[in-house]
Amino acid sequence: MLAYNSYRNEDPLYMMIEHLRHELQKITEHKSFSDRDVVELSQRLDAYIVLAQRQKSRRPETGHNIPQAATH
């Protein structure tokens, strides 16, 4: 997991994913999962996750895998 974290933290795409994930966690403390703001933020996060998965599938394997739990 440590190798994954250091790799993830150096990549702006993964930094954005982590930022949005954190924002989603914060917003759901005060709003329903069906709230428009929550849904929109979740959709943005999903789009970045899909982009990261596509980029990863184009790269040669480096030993840094995205854990299934982090893919939403």
C-alpha positions in Angstrom: 0.0 0.0 0.0 2.9 2.4 0.7 4.1 2.1 -2.9 0.6 2.8 -4.1 0.3 5.9 -1.9 3.6 7.4 -3.0 2.8 6.8 -6.7 -0.7 8.1 -6.3 0.4 11.3 -4.5 2.8 12.3 -7.3 0.2 12.1 -10.0 -2.1 15.2 -10.4 -5.0 12.9 -11.6 -4.8 10.8 -8.4 -4.5 14.0 -6.4 -7.7 15.2 -7.9 -9.4 11.9 -7.2 -8.3 12.0 -3.6 -9.5 15.6 -3.3 -12.9 14.8 -4.7 -13.2 11.7 -2.6 -12.5 13.7 0.5 -15.0 16.4 -0.5 -17.6 13.7 -1.1 -17.0 12.2 2.3 -17.4 15.7 3.9 -20.6 16.6 2.0 -22.3 13.3 2.8 -22.0 14.0 6.5 -24.6 16.8 6.1 -26.5 15.9 2.9 -28.4 12.9 1.6 -26.8 10.6 -0.9 -29.6 11.6 -3.3 -29.0 15.4 -2.8 -28.2 17.1 -6.1 -24.8 18.4 -4.9 -23.8 14.9 -3.7 -24.8 13.3 -7.0 -23.0 15.8 -9.1 -19.8 15.5 -7.0 -20.0 11.7 -7.2 -20.4 11.8 -11.0 -17.3 14.1 -11.2 -15.3 11.7 -9.1 -16.5 8.7 -11.2 -15.4 10.5 -14.4 -11.9 11.0 -13.0 -11.7 7.4 -11.8 -12.6 6.2 -15.3 -10.0 8.4 -16.8 -7.3 7.1 -14.3 -8.3 3.5 -15.2 -8.0 4.2 -18.9 -4.6 5.8 -18.5 -3.5 2.9 -16.3 -4.6 0.3 -18.9 -2.4 2.1 -21.5 0.7 2.0 -19.4 3.0 -1.0 -19.0 2.6 -2.7 -15.6 4.8 -1.0 -13.0 3.7 -3.0 -10.0 1.4 -0.1 -8.8 -2.1 -1.3 -8.8 -5.2 0.6 -7.9 -7.0 -1.3 -5.1 -10.5 -2.4 -6.0 -12.0 -0.6 -3.0 -10.6 2.7 -4.3 -12.3 2.4 -7.6 -15.7 3.2 -6.2 
